[in-house]
Amino acid sequence: MTYEEILINELGQNENLLVLTAENRAAIRNIPNLKPERFFDFGIAEQTMIGAAAGLALRGKLPVAHALASFLTMRAFEFIRTDIGIPNLPVKIVGSFAGLLSEANGPTHQAIEDISLMRGIPNMNVICPSDAEDLAICLPVILKSDSPYYIRFTNLQSSIKHNPVFTPGKAESILEDGYDVTILTYGCLLKEAVIAAEILQSENISVGLINLRTLKPIDSEKILEVCKSSSLIVTLEDHFRVGGLYSILCELLISEQMMANILPIAFDNKWFKPALLSDVLIFEEMDGKSIARKIKHSLSKSRIFLNQFNT
């Protein structure tokens, strides 16, 4: 089922479910005609939409609010923090065109700090499905939760078969036993991570691959497990290095007084060059081949250091 089909099905089962949007209808274009009394378009007024969603939630409704991720998480940040996060209301906010899925849009429309912003809000959960199938697996569980959620929306076609069981805070293991390297990733870059893993495996490099469906709560147990067993941990994300998965990993390791050899692949204090997704991936060196090359280079450096240290 598609994202829209799941929402329509849930609308039929839950009379309190409402669909809200700030002029962002692409993924929900059929709902206004099918359920007009349960659909509300606020125009380009994200702050107003979030305020209304909070008020509706206080009256027992379950609002699912849609907007472009950049405007939703930045323009309406205070409203999300104060009206939804602090009172812990069960509003689900869905950000479209997040990360690299913004493609040809410039910095004003690029949401590559959204995870940092949303995970800093008390009570707010953060989920980043890798593709449409992953989102469809996670969505019914999220809609039944009494907690607020930020969802990075995606409609990408799946490149793998996902585990059909989703539990918030539990990662999906795509490849196990990465003695040489384990890649931690989420969102649209999972597909590129799979390509990189295949290249590395063809060169007899042992690779683990973990899809972190939820970044808050994070699967600390799984992450610590692979940090103990892998020579290199790679954090791969279409987000600023600060505040995203790399920061989450560092925070976790410090709290556990652990060390790990980490290669962060993310945007370091810059936005990406606008273009079609396939071109952006190559230009920003986040395609599978470039990821594999970076990992091989990092492994080579680590081995040289260890040889010198042991000598």
N, C-alpha and C positions, 0 to 999 in steps of 0.2 A: 504493500500500500504506500501511496505517496504521503507526504506531509499533510497536504490538504485533505486527502481522503481520511486520514486518521482524525484530523480535527472535525470533519463533518460527522464521522462516526461517534466521536466523543460528544459532539453537540446533541446528537440524538439520545445519548445515554445520560448526560448530565445537564439538567435544566439550568444550572448555575453558571455554566461555561459561557463566556462571552469572548468575541474576537474583536480586538481593537487594532487600529492601524493609523500611522501618521503618513498617509498617502503612499503606502508601500504595499501594493496589492498583488504583485507578480505571483507569489506562491499561494495566494488565497483568493484568486480572482472569481471563483465560482460561488463562494460563500455568500456574498451580498444578495444574490438572486435566490439561493436556496434557503437561507436563514436571515432575512433582512432585519428581523426584530432582535437578532443576537449579534449584529455586526455594526460597528461604529467607526467611521473615518473622521479623524480630527484635523485632516489637512497637515500642512507642515508645521505642526505645533506639538513637538515631542514632550515638552514640559507639561502642557495641558493634558495630554494623553496619560502621562504617568500619574499626575495628580488625580485624574478621574479614575484610573485603574485602582489606586489606593482607596479612594472613597467607595468604589464598588466592592472591593475586597472586604472592607469593614462592614459591609452590608450582606456578607455571605456569598458574594459572587466570586467566580474564578476567572479573572481577566487574563487573556493571552495577548500581549501588546507587541505590535510589529513596527519596526522602523529601520532605516539605514543605521548600521552599527556605529558609524562615526558620530552621527548626531544623537543617537539614542544614549550612548555611553558618556558623551562629553556635554552636549547641550543640556541634557536632562539629568546630569549626574547628581546634582544636589537633591532633586526630587526623588530619584531612585534611592539615594542614601537615607534621606530624612523621612520620606513618606512610605517607603517599602522596606528598606533594610532595618532601620531602628525598630519599628513595630513588628517586624518579622511577618509580613503579610504574604499570602501565597500567590503573588502575581508572577507570571512567567513573561519575561521580556525577551523578545526574539530579534537579534541583530542580523540583518542581511548585509551581504557584501563586506564581510569582515576579513581582515588579513589580506592575503593575496587574491581573494575572490573579488576584490575591488577592481582588479585588473587595470583597465585603461584610465581610471580616475587618479587625479593628482593627490597631493598630501592632504588637502582639506577634506577629502572623502575617504581617506585611508584610515581604517581602524586597526592600528598595530600597537596600541597601548590599552585596548579595551579590557583585556584580561587583567592587567595590572590594576586598572581602576575598579573593576567589578569585584575582584577577589579581596580588595581592601575594605569592602563594605560589610559591616557586621551582618551575619545571618545569610548573606547572599551566596548561593551556590553557582558554580560556573561549569558549563558543559560545552564541549567542542567536538561534535561528531565529525567523523572523517569524510562521510559521504551520505547520500540520501538513504541508503539501506541502514546505515548506522543510526542516523537520526530517527528513522521509523521504528527501530528497535528500542531506542531510549525514550521517545516521546510519551508513550502511554504511562510509563512509570513516573516520569516527571510531572505529568498532569495530575497524578493522584497524590503528589506530595503536598504537604501543608507549608512547605518552605518556599521562599522566593528563588527563582532561577534566572540566570542569564544564559541564553542559548545562542551559540554562534550558528546561524542557519547555513545549510549547504544543500544543494541539489545535485552535486556531482555524482556521476555514475560510479558504483563500487568496482574496485579492481580486485577485491578478495571476497571470500565468504566469511561473514562476521559470526561471532558467537551470538546466538539469538537471546541469550540471557544477559540482562543488564542489571547491575546493582550499583547505585551511586557510590562513588568512592572506590570502586574496583576496576582495575585496568584490564584490558583485553590483551592477552599474550598471543601475538601473531607468530613469532618464532621464539623458541626456547633455547637455552643452553648457549648463550653467546659468551664463550670463554674469552675470546679476543675482544669483542666489542658488543655492546648492547645499545640500540638506538631507542631513545624515548621520544615520542612525538605525539601529535594530535592534529585533527583537522585535515585540510586538503593535502598536507605534505606526507601523509601516510602512504599515498600512492608512490611518491618519489622515494620514500624510504624502502618500500618493497623492491623497487628497481635497484636501488643502491645495494640492498642486501643480496640480491641475486648476483650482482657483479662481484661482490666481495666473496661470496660462497664459491663462485667459479674459480677463484684464486686461492681456495683452501683457507679462507679466513672464517673463523667461527663467529656467527652473527646472531644476536638476539634482537627481537623487535617487539616493542610494547606500545600499544595504542592506549594513551591516557584519555579515555572518554571524558572523564571529569577531572578538572584541575582543582576544583574545590567542591567537595572534599577530595584530597589526593590519596592515591593508594600508596601510603608510606611504606607499608610492609613489603610490597612488591619492589618498590624502588630500592629500598635498603638491601633487599635480597640480591638484586642484580649488581648493585654497587660492590658487594662483597665478592661476587663470582666473576666479574668481568674486568679485563685489563683496562678497558676504555669505555666511558659512558658518554654518549652523544645526545645532547638535547637539540632537537630539530624543531623549529617553530617559525611561523610567519607572524612574528611579533617583535617588538623591541627586546633586546637582550635583558634590559632592566625591567623587572617586575613580572616577567613571564615564567616559563617553565625552568629556565636556567636559574632564576632567582629562587624559585620554589625549591629546586634541588639543593642549592647552596644553603638555604635556610634549614632544610631538613638535615643535611649532613652536619651542620654546625650544632644543631640541637641534640644530635645523637653522638657528637664528638667523634665523627668518622671522617676519613679522607677518601678521595676518589680522584682518578685521572679523568678530567672532563673536557670534552670538546663542544663548546656551544656554537651552534649554527643558527643565527638569528640576525636581525637588523641591528647594527651597532651605531646608534645615534644618528640614523638617517632613514629617510623614507625610500620606497622603491620607485624605480623608473616606470611610469605608466606604459602599458602595452597589453596585448593579448596575453592570457595566462601562460601559454606555452613559451612565449618569448620572454616574459618576465622571469620565469623560472630559470631559463638559460642565462639571461643577462645578469641576474642576481646570484648565479651559481647555486641555485637551490633545486636543480633538476637531479635526477637519480645519478647520472654519471659524475656530476660535479661533487655531489655528496660522497660518493664512493671514493673519489680522488682525494678529498679532504680527509676522510677517515684513514685511508692508506698512508697519507703523509703524516698524520698525527701518530699512528701506530709505529711508523718508521722512526720518528723522533723519539718516541717513548723507549723503543728497544735500544736505540743508540745510547740514550741516557742510562738505561739500566746496565748495559754492557760496560760503560765507563765507570758506573758506580760500583759494580761488582769487581771490577779490575782494581 
